[in-house]
């Protein structure tokens, strides 16, 4: 009998999500796992911020159902990501998030189930204040979830 384990590595899955968003919206930067400030983002000639995405990738979570007799590595797992669309106006950030939601719901990342919409961090767009306490950009958030498939480590 072959010696193998079940792989639950999120790195290739998460990279496929980054690659998908970058390929579907070329020219709109994606900043995984972080926040950016006004000084480090691209701007238009008038000084306003060009639209961009912030992508917060989430860890594995064991599903409440789907336990396996074969051990915890074969249980049902889920993961997901939060996407923040950033633009100069609330309507622009909302529109950008709507475009992404339309394309990404039902898409299947590498070794995963279809992406479904989860509960957003907050509803609608929110202003981000600059150091003078003025709105400098607006953000809209979307939460997305998907199932994670285990992969036998002895398979190519």
C-alpha positions, 0 to 999 in steps of 0.5 A: 500500500502506498504511503501518502497523506492528504494535502490541505495546502491553501497557498496554491488555492490562494494564488489562483484567487489572486491570479484570477482577480488580476487577470479579470481586472488588468490594470487594477492593482491587487494588494493581498493581505494588507492595507495601503495608504494614500502615499503608496497607491497609484494616483490620477494627475489630479491627485485622486486615488486610482481604483484598487483591491485589497484581498484578505485571504482567510485560513482553513475552517473545519466545516460543522458537518462532513466529519470523516472516519478516515481522520481529521485531514479528510474532514470537510473544510472551508476557506474564503476571502474578503475583497475590498474595492477602493475608489474615489467615490462610494458609487465607484467602489460599490460598482467595482465590487458588483462587477467582481461579485458577478464574475467570481460567484460560481467560479472554482479556484484550484482544488476547491468548490464553487465560490459563494457569497458570504456576509459582508464585513459591512453593507454599503461603501464607507469613507476612509479619512486622510490625516486631515480627517477628510474622506480620501477614498471609499471602500466596499467589502465582499466576503466570499467562501468556498469548500477546500478539496483534500489532495492525496500527496502521492498524486501528481 
